[in-house]
Amino acid sequence: MYRQKIINDPVHGFIHVQSPLIFQLIRHPFVQRLRRIRQLGLSDLVYPGATHTRFHHALGAMHLMGKSLDILRSKDIAISKEEYEAACAAILLHDIGHGPFSHTLERSIISGISHERISHLLMEQLDEECHGQLQMARQMFEGSYPRKFFTQLISGQLDMDRLDYLLRDSFYTGVSEGIVGADRIVHMLHVQDDELVVEEKAIYSIEKFIIARRLMYWQVYLHKTVIAADILLWKILLRARLLVNEGRGPEINEPLSYFFSAEAVQEPASRASLSHFVLLDDHDVLFAVKRWQFSKDTVLSTLCRNLLERKLPQIEISNKPIPVQRVEEKLKATAQMLKVSLEDAHFFVHQGELENEAYRSEGGGIRMLMKNGSLEDVTRISDNYSLEPLKTTVVKHYLSFPRAN
């Protein structure tokens, strides 16, 4: 007979695992691997406490899902035992497709496929192992389940994923801007016509939630030093791949080496690729970086030492596109400073864009349930004048380059 399991979480307190299936999933290697995937990639180079993992987040999101479903049941929303378990399973597994260092190396190690798609494929495998017990969870995850609000709780403008990562990332980074009234928001959730809505009296909590997302993106997720570190790690993998393609090494440990093969590039969604992917975590990449710091290739060894010693690139942020002349200037200066070719200087100089989208009303948005029973988008009823502009995606341009010695 299954006995309820209790997990002590620093953000939510005690997390209760009441389902044998959920406990079986938590113990599965696909989920246990998330213990070795950092939630915020290289953000600990800026916020030293940000070493929490995707496993922490998966459990927290599952806890909030269960809490939300309990609240909805208390408001006479019919939710069967099977639906309850499926929703908790879907949110628990929503991140199993993340690769090493989470978003930092997305599409860099396994190209042509998103982490959401990998999660979907791995859920299919788990469903086979569980003899079809995850069919409903997969439908909710994919958005094909008839009752729309389950999918909205998993992936929407106000989902349990976002509620947990804002609270959790705020806790571990020490950035207070991410603290939101999750408990109040959860208690104010409702369902109308199978659509997730929020009771009008939670308007201020929802306003803070949206503003917190915008602030956390600029202060944590898109912090310029974090971006500089991300670029550095990405360039390391890019250089190593180039050297392998040219037959010049470097030596690569398993299971990372598989993703430098033609098979992985040509068939990223194959069972072979996925079987190697689920063995891959942060430690494999970090081990490779530590080894490559001694590479005979000057570019690769320099990039690796810079990351390990936190000699991060300088980064300039602008509201306007970076002039071509400015980029060329930095390429020439870098080639001269590091004594490398102009072509190799591209591994040290990079330009790109940062996008910050706090809220999207298209596709449903966050609908507020008014006292008269009508539904309104949160931005239409808010008296917070800073909320409407948050629907606009803010784009900034950046240029990263080595610091002068």
C-alpha positions as CSV (number, residue, x, y, z in Angstrom):
1,M,0.0,0.0,0.0
2,Y,1.3,3.4,-1.0
3,R,2.0,5.9,1.8
4,Q,2.0,9.6,1.2
5,K,5.5,11.1,0.7
6,I,6.4,14.5,2.0
7,I,9.2,16.7,0.6
8,N,10.5,19.8,2.4
9,D,10.8,22.7,0.0
10,P,12.4,26.1,1.1
11,V,9.9,28.1,-1.0
12,H,6.6,26.3,-0.4
13,G,7.2,24.3,2.7
14,F,6.0,20.7,2.8
15,I,5.1,19.3,-0.6
16,H,2.8,16.3,-0.4
17,V,3.0,13.5,-3.0
18,Q,-0.2,11.6,-2.7
19,S,-0.2,9.6,-5.9
20,P,1.8,6.4,-6.5
21,L,2.1,7.4,-10.2
22,I,3.5,10.8,-9.4
23,F,6.0,9.3,-7.0
24,Q,7.0,6.8,-9.7
25,L,7.6,9.7,-12.1
26,I,9.6,11.7,-9.6
27,R,11.9,8.6,-9.1
28,H,12.3,8.1,-12.8
29,P,15.8,8.9,-14.3
30,F,14.3,11.5,-16.7
31,V,13.1,13.5,-13.7
32,Q,16.1,12.8,-11.4
33,R,18.3,14.1,-14.2
34,L,16.8,17.6,-13.5
35,R,18.7,17.6,-10.2
36,R,21.8,18.1,-12.4
37,I,20.3,20.9,-14.6
38,R,20.6,24.4,-13.2
39,Q,17.4,26.4,-13.4
40,L,19.1,29.7,-14.2
41,G,22.1,28.5,-16.2
42,L,25.1,30.6,-15.5
43,S,23.2,33.2,-13.4
44,D,25.2,32.2,-10.3
45,L,28.1,34.2,-11.8
46,V,26.1,37.3,-10.9
47,Y,23.9,35.9,-8.1
48,P,26.0,33.3,-6.2
49,G,22.9,31.8,-4.6
50,A,21.2,30.9,-7.9
51,T,22.4,27.3,-8.0
52,H,18.9,25.8,-7.7
53,T,17.8,23.2,-10.2
54,R,15.0,22.3,-12.6
55,F,14.1,19.5,-10.2
56,H,13.4,22.1,-7.5
57,H,11.2,24.0,-9.9
58,A,9.3,20.9,-11.2
59,L,8.3,19.9,-7.7
60,G,7.3,23.5,-6.8
61,A,5.1,23.8,-9.9
62,M,3.5,20.5,-9.2
63,H,2.8,21.7,-5.6
64,L,1.1,24.8,-6.9
65,M,-0.9,22.8,-9.5
66,G,-2.3,20.6,-6.7
67,K,-3.1,23.6,-4.6
68,S,-4.9,25.3,-7.5
69,L,-7.0,22.2,-8.3
70,D,-8.0,21.9,-4.7
71,I,-9.2,25.5,-4.7
72,L,-11.1,25.0,-7.9
73,R,-12.8,21.9,-6.5
74,S,-13.8,23.9,-3.4
75,K,-15.6,26.3,-5.9
76,D,-17.6,23.4,-7.3
77,I,-15.5,22.9,-10.4
78,A,-15.8,19.3,-11.3
79,I,-12.3,17.8,-11.5
80,S,-12.0,14.0,-11.5
81,K,-9.3,12.1,-9.7
82,E,-7.8,11.1,-13.1
83,E,-7.7,14.8,-14.3
84,Y,-6.1,15.9,-11.0
85,E,-3.4,13.3,-11.3
86,A,-2.9,14.0,-15.0
87,A,-2.5,17.8,-14.5
88,C,0.1,17.2,-11.7
89,A,2.0,14.8,-13.9
90,A,2.0,17.2,-16.9
91,I,3.4,20.1,-14.9
92,L,6.0,17.8,-13.1
93,L,7.2,16.7,-16.5
94,H,7.0,20.0,-18.4
95,D,10.7,20.7,-18.2
96,I,12.2,17.2,-18.7
97,G,13.3,18.4,-22.2
98,H,15.7,21.0,-20.9
99,G,19.4,20.5,-21.8
100,P,22.5,21.5,-19.8
101,F,22.4,24.9,-18.2
102,S,18.7,25.2,-19.2
103,H,18.1,28.0,-21.7
104,T,21.8,28.9,-22.1
105,L,22.5,26.1,-24.5
106,E,19.1,25.5,-26.0
107,R,19.4,24.5,-29.6
108,S,23.3,24.6,-29.3
109,I,23.8,21.0,-28.2
110,I,20.8,19.4,-30.0
111,S,19.8,21.7,-32.8
112,G,16.6,22.1,-34.8
113,I,14.3,21.1,-31.9
114,S,13.0,23.0,-28.8
115,H,13.0,21.8,-25.2
116,E,9.2,21.8,-25.3
117,R,9.3,19.3,-28.2
118,I,11.9,17.2,-26.4
119,S,9.7,17.2,-23.3
120,H,6.8,16.0,-25.5
121,L,8.8,13.1,-27.0
122,L,10.1,12.0,-23.6
123,M,6.6,12.1,-22.2
124,E,5.6,9.7,-25.0
125,Q,8.4,7.3,-23.9
126,L,7.3,7.6,-20.3
127,D,3.7,6.9,-21.3
128,E,4.8,3.7,-23.0
129,E,6.6,2.7,-19.8
130,C,3.6,3.5,-17.7
131,H,1.2,1.5,-20.0
132,G,-0.8,4.5,-21.2
133,Q,-1.3,6.2,-17.8
134,L,0.0,9.5,-19.1
135,Q,-2.2,9.8,-22.1
136,M,-4.4,12.5,-20.5
137,A,-1.3,14.3,-19.1
138,R,0.1,14.4,-22.6
139,Q,-3.1,15.8,-24.0
140,M,-3.1,18.6,-21.4
141,F,0.5,19.3,-22.1
142,E,-0.1,19.5,-25.9
143,G,-3.3,21.5,-25.5
144,S,-5.6,18.9,-27.1
145,Y,-7.5,18.1,-23.9
146,P,-11.1,19.4,-24.3
147,R,-11.1,21.3,-21.0
148,K,-8.9,24.2,-21.8
149,F,-8.2,25.4,-18.3
150,F,-5.9,22.5,-17.6
151,T,-3.6,23.5,-20.4
152,Q,-3.7,27.1,-19.2
153,L,-2.6,26.0,-15.7
154,I,0.4,24.2,-17.4
155,S,1.3,26.7,-20.0
156,G,-0.4,30.1,-20.2
157,Q,-0.1,33.7,-19.3
158,L,-0.9,32.8,-15.7
159,D,0.4,29.2,-15.1
160,M,1.9,27.3,-12.3
161,D,5.3,27.3,-14.1
162,R,5.5,31.1,-14.0
163,L,4.2,31.4,-10.5
164,D,6.8,29.0,-9.2
165,Y,9.8,30.2,-11.1
166,L,9.2,33.9,-10.1
167,L,9.0,33.0,-6.4
168,R,11.9,30.5,-6.6
169,D,14.3,32.5,-8.7
170,S,13.6,35.5,-6.5
171,F,14.3,33.4,-3.4
172,Y,17.6,32.0,-4.6
173,T,18.9,35.2,-6.3
174,G,17.8,37.5,-3.5
175,V,16.1,39.8,-6.0
176,S,12.9,40.9,-4.3
177,E,11.2,42.2,-7.4
178,G,10.1,38.6,-8.2
179,I,8.1,38.1,-5.1
180,V,4.4,37.8,-6.1
181,G,1.3,37.0,-4.1
182,A,1.1,33.4,-5.4
183,D,-1.1,32.2,-2.5
184,R,-3.7,34.9,-3.1
185,I,-3.6,34.4,-6.9
186,V,-4.2,30.7,-6.5
187,H,-7.1,31.3,-4.2
188,M,-8.7,33.7,-6.6
189,L,-8.6,31.3,-9.6
190,H,-11.9,30.2,-11.1
191,V,-13.2,28.5,-14.2
192,Q,-15.9,29.8,-16.6
193,D,-16.8,27.9,-19.7
194,D,-13.8,25.7,-19.2
195,E,-11.5,28.7,-19.3
196,L,-9.2,29.7,-16.5
197,V,-10.1,33.1,-15.1
198,V,-9.2,35.2,-12.0
199,E,-11.7,36.8,-9.7
200,E,-11.8,40.6,-10.0
201,K,-10.7,41.2,-6.4
202,A,-7.3,39.8,-7.2
203,I,-6.6,42.6,-9.7
204,Y,-3.7,44.1,-7.7
205,S,-2.0,40.7,-7.3
206,I,-2.2,40.1,-11.0
207,E,-0.8,43.6,-11.8
208,K,2.1,42.9,-9.5
209,F,2.6,39.5,-11.2
210,I,2.9,41.0,-14.7
211,I,5.2,43.8,-13.5
212,A,7.3,41.3,-11.6
213,R,7.9,39.3,-14.8
214,R,9.1,42.4,-16.7
215,L,11.5,43.4,-13.8
216,M,12.8,39.9,-13.3
217,Y,13.7,39.6,-16.9
218,W,15.8,42.7,-16.9
219,Q,17.3,42.2,-13.5
220,V,18.0,38.4,-13.6
221,Y,17.1,36.5,-16.8
222,L,18.5,39.2,-19.2
223,H,21.1,40.7,-16.9
224,K,23.9,41.8,-19.1
225,T,26.6,39.9,-17.3
226,V,24.5,36.7,-17.4
227,I,24.1,37.3,-21.1
228,A,27.8,37.8,-21.5
229,A,28.5,34.4,-19.7
230,D,25.8,32.7,-21.8
231,I,27.5,33.9,-25.0
232,L,30.9,32.7,-23.8
233,L,29.6,29.2,-23.1
234,W,27.7,29.1,-26.4
235,K,30.9,30.2,-28.3
236,I,32.9,27.4,-26.6
237,L,30.5,24.8,-27.9
238,L,30.5,26.5,-31.3
239,R,34.3,26.4,-31.5
240,A,34.6,22.8,-30.3
241,R,32.1,21.8,-33.0
242,L,34.0,23.6,-35.7
243,L,37.3,21.9,-34.7
244,V,35.5,18.5,-34.7
245,N,34.1,19.1,-38.2
246,E,37.6,20.1,-39.4
247,G,39.1,16.9,-37.8
248,R,41.2,18.9,-35.3
249,G,39.6,17.6,-32.1
250,P,39.2,18.3,-29.2
251,E,38.7,15.2,-27.2
252,I,35.0,15.0,-26.0
253,N,33.6,12.9,-23.3
254,E,30.4,10.8,-23.5
255,P,27.5,11.5,-23.8
256,L,28.4,15.0,-25.1
257,S,30.4,13.6,-28.0
258,Y,27.3,12.1,-29.6
259,F,25.9,15.5,-30.2
260,F,28.9,16.4,-32.3
261,S,28.1,13.6,-34.7
262,A,26.3,13.8,-38.0
263,E,23.5,11.5,-36.7
264,A,22.6,13.9,-33.9
265,V,22.5,16.8,-36.3
266,Q,20.4,15.0,-39.0
267,E,18.0,13.3,-36.6
268,P,17.7,15.3,-33.4
269,A,14.3,13.8,-32.6
270,S,15.3,10.2,-33.1
271,R,15.2,7.6,-30.2
272,A,19.0,7.4,-30.5
273,S,19.4,11.1,-30.0
274,L,16.9,11.2,-27.1
275,S,18.6,8.2,-25.4
276,H,21.9,10.1,-25.4
277,F,20.2,13.4,-24.4
278,V,18.7,12.0,-21.2
279,L,22.2,11.1,-20.1
280,L,23.4,14.7,-20.6
281,D,23.6,17.3,-17.9
282,D,25.5,20.4,-16.7
283,H,28.4,18.2,-15.4
284,D,29.2,16.9,-18.8
285,V,29.5,20.3,-20.3
286,L,31.5,21.7,-17.4
287,F,33.9,18.7,-17.5
288,A,34.5,19.3,-21.2
289,V,35.2,23.0,-20.6
290,K,37.7,22.2,-17.9
291,R,39.4,19.7,-20.2
292,W,39.4,22.1,-23.2
293,Q,41.1,24.9,-21.3
294,F,44.3,22.9,-22.1
295,S,43.5,22.6,-25.8
296,K,46.2,23.3,-28.3
297,D,43.7,25.5,-30.1
298,T,44.3,29.0,-28.7
299,V,40.8,30.2,-29.4
300,L,39.1,27.3,-27.5
301,S,41.5,27.3,-24.6
302,T,41.2,31.1,-24.1
303,L,37.4,30.9,-24.2
304,C,37.3,28.1,-21.7
305,R,39.8,29.8,-19.3
306,N,37.8,33.0,-19.5
307,L,34.6,31.2,-18.4
308,L,36.3,29.2,-15.6
309,E,38.1,32.2,-14.3
310,R,35.0,34.5,-14.8
311,K,36.8,36.8,-17.2
312,L,33.6,37.6,-18.9
313,P,33.2,39.7,-22.1
314,Q,32.2,43.4,-21.8
315,I,28.7,44.0,-23.2
316,E,27.1,47.2,-24.5
317,I,23.3,47.5,-24.6
318,S,21.5,49.9,-26.9
319,N,17.9,50.7,-27.8
320,K,19.0,50.9,-31.4
321,P,20.8,48.3,-33.7
322,I,24.6,48.2,-33.3
323,P,26.2,50.0,-36.2
324,V,28.2,47.7,-38.5
325,Q,31.2,50.0,-38.2
326,R,31.2,49.5,-34.4
327,V,31.2,45.7,-34.8
328,E,34.0,45.8,-37.4
329,E,36.0,48.1,-35.1
330,K,35.7,45.6,-32.2
331,L,36.6,42.7,-34.4
332,K,39.8,44.3,-35.6
333,A,40.7,45.4,-32.0
334,T,40.1,41.9,-30.7
335,A,42.1,40.2,-33.4
336,Q,45.0,42.5,-32.6
337,M,44.7,42.2,-28.8
338,L,44.4,38.4,-28.8
339,K,46.7,37.9,-31.8
340,V,44.2,35.8,-33.7
341,S,42.8,36.1,-37.2
342,L,39.9,38.3,-38.1
343,E,37.8,35.2,-38.7
344,D,38.6,33.8,-35.3
345,A,37.8,37.1,-33.7
346,H,34.1,36.3,-34.3
347,F,34.3,33.8,-31.5
348,F,35.0,36.7,-29.1
349,V,32.8,39.4,-30.6
350,H,29.0,38.9,-30.9
351,Q,26.0,41.0,-31.5
352,G,22.4,40.1,-30.9
353,E,19.0,41.1,-29.5
354,L,17.3,40.8,-26.1
355,E,13.5,40.5,-26.0
356,N,11.4,41.1,-22.9
357,E,7.7,40.2,-23.2
358,A,5.9,40.5,-19.9
359,Y,2.4,39.9,-21.0
360,R,0.5,38.8,-24.1
361,S,-3.2,39.3,-24.4
362,E,-3.5,37.4,-27.7
363,G,-4.7,33.9,-27.3
364,G,-6.6,34.5,-24.1
365,G,-4.3,36.5,-21.9
366,I,-5.4,36.8,-18.2
367,R,-9.1,37.1,-18.0
368,M,-10.7,38.7,-14.9
369,L,-14.1,37.5,-13.7
370,M,-16.1,40.6,-12.9
371,K,-18.8,40.8,-10.2
372,N,-21.5,40.9,-12.9
373,G,-20.2,37.7,-14.4
374,S,-18.6,39.2,-17.5
375,L,-14.9,38.6,-18.5
376,E,-12.4,41.3,-19.2
377,D,-8.7,41.3,-20.0
378,V,-6.7,42.5,-17.0
379,T,-5.2,45.4,-18.9
380,R,-8.7,46.7,-19.7
381,I,-9.8,47.0,-16.1
382,S,-6.5,48.0,-14.5
383,D,-6.0,51.5,-13.3
384,N,-2.3,50.9,-13.4
385,Y,-1.1,53.1,-16.3
386,S,2.2,51.1,-16.5
387,L,0.4,47.9,-17.3
388,E,-0.8,48.5,-20.8
389,P,2.8,49.2,-22.1
390,L,3.8,45.8,-20.7
391,K,1.9,44.1,-23.6
392,T,4.6,45.5,-25.9
393,T,7.7,43.4,-26.5
394,V,10.7,45.5,-25.6
395,V,13.7,44.8,-27.9
396,K,17.3,45.9,-27.0
397,H,20.5,45.3,-29.0
398,Y,23.8,44.3,-27.6
399,L,27.4,43.9,-28.6
400,S,29.8,41.8,-26.5
401,F,33.6,41.8,-26.8
402,P,36.7,41.0,-24.7
403,R,37.7,43.4,-22.0
404,A,41.0,45.2,-22.5
405,N,43.9,43.7,-20.5
